[in-house]
Amino acid sequence: MGLDIRIPLGLIFLIIGGMMSLYGLFTRGSAIYEKSMGLDLNLGWGLIMFFFGVVMFFIGRRQKWQDAPVNPRPWEREGGAPRH
């Protein structure tokens, strides 16, 4: 049942990183990058955040797939609690 925190965090980083990367691509070479010595920090950090989000999301999904029970324990089947 448990929600793995890596999945929503990965999605947040994917969305924000993608938006920053797109903004950095559309504003390449503009005057707003004079303060940062001409470096397009939006594009750079956006890509870093995007790939971090991809890694977090897929690690969380992979862990969820691996935790799925293949054969439930005898007492988890129909019939309820184990008998002693």
N, C-alpha and C positions, 0 to 999 in steps of 0.2 A: 504494500500500500504506500509506503513512504515516498515522499517527493524528494528527489535528489536535487540539492541546491545548485548543482553545476548546470542543470538544464536551463532554469530561468536566468541565471547569471550569464550563461553563454549566449542566450537570446538577447539579453540587454546589451552585452558588448558587441554582438553582431550588428544590431540595429544602430547603435550610437557610432560604432566604428565605420559602418557603411555610410552613414550620413556625413561624418567628418571627412571621409575619403572623397566622397562626391563633391563636397564643398571645396576641398583642397584642389580637386581637379578643375573645377569650374573657375576658380580664382587664381590659377597659376599665373605668375608674372605680374600680379597687380601690386599696387602701392602698399597694401596692408602688410606685406612681408618685409618692409624696410626695417622695422624695429627688430626683427629676428635675423638680421644679417642676410636677408634674401632667402632664407630657408622656408620651405613650405611645410610648416609644422603640422598643419591640419591634415595634410595628405600623409605625412610620415606616421604620426600618432594614430590617425584613423586606421591605417593599414595594420599597425601593431595591435590595436584594439580589436579589429575585425578578425585577425588570425587567432588571437587569444580566445575570442568568443567561439570560433570554430572548434578549437581544441577542447574548450570546456564543454561545449554542447555535445560533441561526439564522444568524449570520455564518459559523460553522464549517461548518454544513450547506450553506449556499449555496456556499461556496468549494469544498467537496468535490464538489458537483454540477457546478460549472463546470470543475473539473479533470479530469473524466471524459473519456477520449479518444473522440472521435467516430469518426475513421478512424485506425486504428493505422498506424504507419510501416511501410514494406514489410518491413523486417527483423524487425518484431515479429509478423508474421503467421507462418503455418506455414512452416517451413523454416529457422529459426534465424538465425544471424548474417549480416550483409550480405557479399556477395561483392565482392572488389576486382579 
